Amino acid sequence: MSERILIIGSEGQVGTDLAAYLRGVYGKENVMCSDIKPVSDEKLDNGPYRVLNVLVKEHIREAFKEHKPTIVYHLAAMLSATAEAKPKFGWELNMDGLFNIFDAALEYGVKRLFWPSSIAVFGPNTPQLDTPQFCVMDPNTIYGISKLAGERYCEYYNKRWGLDVRSIRYPGLIGWKAMPGGGTTDYAVDIFHQALDKGRYTSFLSANTRLPMMYMDDAIRATVEVTEAPADKILIRSSYNLAGVSFDPEMLTEAIRKHIPTFHIDYKTDHRQAIADSWPKSIDDSRAQSDWDWELEYDTDAMVAEMLKQLAPRYGK
């Protein structure tokens, strides 16, 4: 029997790529996508879709009854910068939504549940270089606080009720299929659009703000690999560190200039600078490597080349 997969938050940055990948593997009829808003007729032709608000339990029950998923990817969340503007709603969406999916997964006998955490769980007293899997975690944003709480509940639901939940801490994610979604690391997506469209970019982070980043293809592969790994290999039930590559806006600019020599960047920092300053500069993901054989494929230069190649046609390049 083929797996039946439900993606919650399929229209976001990760969900867009994940849906395309999983439908290619399992067949579009076996992958139901869902998000809070209706989609175009063109997208409906790509496979089953339903409107689903994770705060409305009836929406969740209807999706689980209709599709009978064996695997659920719960991606719906309010990201860092957006959640800071609406902190109470950010907490409600990120936490109540997670509890609702936990309960449905147990009620309907889901085999495996994936939920993403983030480097936002770390804070100003976390070691910033080669941040270890286990360390001080004192997030100071609503997004980070909710992700850390979610990690603890993932482990709790696994130990208390046997729910097979898996998680990874995403670094900043860089992809070309979806536009930026309100995260602090999203400069590293927008910069490619601006480089091709206008030849210049104004960064809201300072030139030397180094952060862990990952090309979306690697992130999707990691997401699927950790979800499909044998249960006895998943030894951490909170969330696994995932490293990617680390760079700052100036380093990324230099990599882009190898392809667009005239590209110019300037800087006008805003409230997102303080968020970025509280996050790690590099991550140790040795536990993911040893437990479920994780390997990175895209370094910075390979990622930049692929992003520009994929986005160039949108700007007539």
N, C-alpha and C positions, 0 to 999 in steps of 0.2 A: 504493500500500500504506500502510495506516495504521500509525502508530508503535506499537510494543509497549513498554510502560513497566513498569519494576520499581521500586517504592519500598521501600527497606530502612529500617526504623524508622518504619513508617506509623502506629504508635499513639502517637507522641510529639506534642508541641505543634505542630510544623510539619507532620509527616506527616499528622495528622488532617485539617488544612485542605487540604493539597496533594492528598491522595487524592480528596477530594470535588471539588476543582476539576478535576483531570485526568480523572476519570471522567465529569464533565459535558462535557468537550471531546472526549475520544477514545472514549468508551463504556466501560462498566464491564468488559466482557470483555477490553479491551486494556490494562487497568491492573491488574497484580498487586501486591497489598500484602503486606508481610511484617513480622514483628516477632518478638521472642523468646518470646512467650507466645500460646497459643490465644486466639481471640476468640469472642464470642457468636454464636449462630445468626443473629441479626438482622444482624450485621455481615457474616457470610458471604453473606447474601443480596444484599449490596451489590456483590459482585464477587469474583474469585478472591483467595484468601489462603493463605499458608502460614507455618508457624512457621520462623523462620530466625535462627540465632545466627551472627553474623558471624565468630566465632572458630572455627566448625566448617566446614571447607572443603567437606565433603560436603553440608551444607545449601545452601551457595552454588551448588555444581555442579548440584544437583537443581533449584533455582529457575531457573537460567540454561538448563538443558536443557529444562525443561518450558515455560517462557514465551518463550524466545528473544527477550529484550528488545533493542530498538534504542537505548533511552534508559534510563539508570539514575540514580535519585536516592538517594544513599547518605547517610542522615540519622542512622543509629545512632551514638550517642556517650554518654559519661558527662559530665554538665555540671559547671559550675565548683564549686559548693559540695559536691556529691556526690563528685566526684573528689578533693577535698581530704581527705575522710574515708577514701577507699580509693585512695591515690595510685598504688600499683603496678598495681592492676587498672584504674584509670582510664587509665593509659598503655597497658596491654595492649589494652584494648577499643578505644581511640581510634586507636592506631597499627596494631596487627596486623590489626584489622578493616579498616582502610583498605587495607593491602597486599593482603589477601585479595580485596577488591573490584577493586583495580587489576589483579591477575593474571587474575581471571575476565573482566573487561572486555576485556582483550587476547586471552585465549584464545577467547572466544566472539564476537569482532568487534562489540562494542558501538559504536554510532556516537558517542554523547555520554554523558559521565558528569558529574553534578553532585555536588559535595561542599561543604558549608557550613563556612566558617571563622567567626571571631567577633572582636569588639572585644577579646576576652581575649588576643589576640596582642600587644597593646600592653602597656607596663609603666610603671614609675615615672619613667623617663627619656624617655618618649615625650612630644612636645608635646601638652598636654591640650586645647587649644582649636584647633578646625578641624584636627584631626590629619590630616596629609597622607597621600597614598597610599604614599609611600616615606619612611621615617623610621626613627629608632631604635626597635627592637622588642625589649624585654627582659622578657617575661612572667615572673611569679613564682608562677604557679599551674600545677599539672599540666595542667589543661584548656588554659590558654593556651600552655604549652610544646608540648603535643601538637598544637594547632592550628597553631602556627607551623611545627613540623616537617612537618605535613601539607601546608601551603602550599608549602614548598620541594620536597616530593616530587611535588606536583601539577605544578609547573613542570618538574621533572626528567623525569617520565614523559611529558609532552608533548614535550619537546625530544629525549629519548632514543629513545622508541618511538612517537611520534606520537599518543599517546592524547589524544583531544579532551575534556579535562577542564576544567570551568568552576567558578568558585567566587565567592562573595561573603562579606564579613565582616558577619555579622548584628549589628546592635545588639540591645538588649533587645527582645524580641518580646512583643506584647500581643494576646491573642486570647481568645475566649469559648468555643470548642468543646471545648478540652482544659484540664484543670487544670494548675497549675504543676508543672514537672518537675525542680526542684532547682537552678535557676540563681540567681545573685546578683540579677539584675534582676526576678525573679519577684514581688517585692513589688508591682510595677505591674500584675500580674494579680490577685493575691489581694486587693488593696485594694478592687476592685470587688465581689467576692463578699462581703466583710465589710461594705462600705458598705450593700449591699442587705439582708444578713441581720441584722446587729447594729447598724448605724449608727455603728460605730467601728472603728478599726484600730490595731494596734501595729506600727510599722515597725521592721524590723531594720537599716535604714539611717538615718542622721541626716537632719534636715530639709533641709539644704542640699547633699545628695549628688546633684549633677547628673550625669545619664548620658544617652547617646543611646538613644532608644527608637523603635519602629516598630509601627504597627498591623499585625496579621497579614495583612489583605487586601493591603496594600502589599508585605509580605515575600513572600507567595506570588506576586504578580505579578512582582516582581523576580526571584525564583527561576526562574520559567518563561521570562521574557523573556531572561535571560542564557543559559539553556540552549538556547533556540530561536533565538537570534540567529545570523546568518551567521558562520561561523568567522573570516572576515577582519576582523570587527568586534571580536573578543575579542583584544585586544592585550596583556592582562595574564593570564598563565597561573598566577600564584600565587593571588591572590584580590583582588577589587575591594572598596574601601571602600564602605559603604552608610550613609547618614547618618541618615535619619529626622528626628525632632524631639528636642530636649534639654529635660529638665525634672528637677526634684528632687521628693521626696515632698511638700514643702509646696506647690509649684506645682501638682502633680497634685491635691492636696487641695482647693485653691481652685477648680480646674476642676470637680471633683465637686460641690462645694458650690453651684455654679450650678444643679444639679439636685436635690441633697439638702442643703438649707441647714443641717440639724442635724448633719451628719456631723462626727465628731470623730476626730482622730488623735493618738496619743502615740508616744513613741520609746523603744526599748530595743535599742540596737545590739548586734550579736554579731560573730562571726568574719568574716561576710560584708562588714562595713564595710571591713576592710583590703583585701579583694579589689576592692571598688568604688573605693576611693581610688586604686588603681593604674591605673584605666582612664580613657580620655578623657572629657571633658565634652561635646565636640562633634566632629563628623567632617566632613572635606572629601570629598565623593564626586563631584567634578567630572569625574574620569576615567570613571566609570560614565555620567554624563550625556553626555559627549562621544563615548564609544566606542560605546555601544549604546542611547543616547537614553533613559536612565532619567529618570523624573519621579515625584516624591512626590505623593500625592493627599490623605492624611489628615494634618491638623495636630492639635495636642493637643485642641482643643475638639471637633473632628469625631470623633476617636477616642473621647473620653470619652462623648459622646452615643450613639455606636453601641454601645459596650460596655454601658452601662446599659440601653439599649433591648433588646439581645439577651439579657442576663442577668436582667432584671426578672421574666419569667414563672417562672423557677426558684424565685423567692422570693415568689411570689404578689403581685407588685407591678404 
